[in-house]
């Protein structure tokens, strides 16, 4: 039996009885300083795996948050000045193509139309009068031409007789028939001039009829402008007209937003290398974050957005700082029209283009050969 009087022997016996847990630096227990290091290493490894998987998933796509819904917005303006007598729509109302929307007071334009029609009737009457004068002048010409022919026959007969036998007819008679022939010729020329003058009067009267007819057509057109209809189907926006308002020609009354919308996405020029027309696109609209809309790339603008701005950059002056430019791309939805009614121009979207998919290589941005 081991003696317990020696302190060193007692400590050794105590450690053997309680096992490694009692040892200050026992080989069977990990150090407390190594645990945070192991946790950190695990987090780094997991993060690297997740990042690598995310990179694999995203390398076949191009996306941008510089995109919005675009569409056709028709601004409807008055084409004549008049008082508004009726408005047949409300704010944000759906309207059909050709639907009557605004009625203006037509009385002034009805009076102008009646006046133009009266002037047209008067011009047509002048044409009839000129034609009657022309017919009269033509009859006079025919009569004078007949008298000229008779005078010519008499002169030829008397002249022939005088040449054959001087005693058969007096020289005076020959001179008389000759003078009658000259007078008849002058009368024919005057009648012919009268016919030409009548023809000219007909032309002038017909020109006046054309002018009067144009005035009638213009009056009819202006009268039709007092009834403002929808040029296309869509939804009313920015209504600024009310019954009783006096509006002037060119004044904007409201706008019609069509439902055939698309996406204008401003991609960086460095994102266009693999982007092609026809590639599928998933569009996420900020207003509907839980739904993706199907679409495809339609076309690319031939020029950066800054090049067509009101004040384009002038890189030839001052210090030059290279900035990555953005190229607008048009993305067309593949959704039915009923779904597109949910979207409005100006909404923020985020398109995700599948650049790994095949597209039309001839319709994308220019590529080096």
C-alpha positions, 0 to 999 in steps of 0.5 A: 500500500502506497504511503500518503504521507509524501505530498507528491505521491498523494497528488499523483494518486489523486490524479489517477483516481479522478481521470483526465478531467482533473488534468490541467492540460490533459490530452483527452480534452480540447483546448477552449481557445480552439473552439472559436477557431473551428466555428469560424472555419466552418462559417467561412467554408459554408459561406464559400460554398454558398457564394460559389453556388450563387455564382454558378446560378447567376453567371448565366443571367444579366440583370439591372435595377435601372429599368421601368415599365414603358408604354404608349401615352396619347395626349389628347388636345383640343383642335378648336376653341370652344366651351365644353358642354359635356364630359363623358368620362371620369378619372382613370376610366377605361375607354374604347377606341372611337368612344365619345369623350368630350363635346364642345359648343358647336354653334359657332362652327355650325354657323360657319358651315352654313355660311360656307355652304351658301358661298358654295351655292353662289359660286355654283350659280356663277358657273351656271351663268358663265356656261349660259353666257358661253352657250350664247356666245357660241350661238352668236359665233355660229351665226356670224360664221354662217354670214361669213360663209354667205359673204364669201360665196357672194364675193367669190361669185362676183369676182369670178363674173367680173374677171370673165366679163367686165360688162356682166357686173360692175366693179362697185358690186365686187367691192361691195361684196368684198367689204361685206366679207371683211365685215363678216370676218370681223364679226366672226372674230369678235364672236370667237373672242366672246366665246373665249371670254365666256370660257375664261369666266367658266374657269374662274367660276369653277375655281371659285366653286373649288375654293367654296367647296374647300371652305365647306370641307374645312367648316365640316372638319372644324365642326367635327372637332367639337366632338372629341373621341378616343383615338385608341383604347386605354385608360384615362389619365391626367384629366384636366377638363370639366363642363363649362371650361372654355378651352383653346386649340392645342390645349391638352385635356387628358391622356390615354394610356394604352395597355400594350406596355413593355420594359425599357431596361438600361443595361451597362455596356459591359453586360451586352456581350452575350445578350441577344434578341429573343432571349427569355427574360423574367421581370420582377415588378416592385409593385408585385414582388411575389410574381415574375412576368415572362418576357423576351428581349425585343431590341436594343437602342443604337446609342447610349442613353447619354448620347441622346440626352438634352445636353450630351457629354462633350468629352473633348473638353475639360478633364475626361473621366471614363464612365460605363455607359448604359444602352436601353433595351426593349423587353416585350412581355409574353403575358396576355393583355389582361395581365398587362392591365396591372402594369402602368408606365413608370413602374420600377422593375428588375429584369433578369435576362437568360443570356445562356439561352439561344437568341437571334445573333443578328439582332443583338449589339454589334459583335467583334469578328 
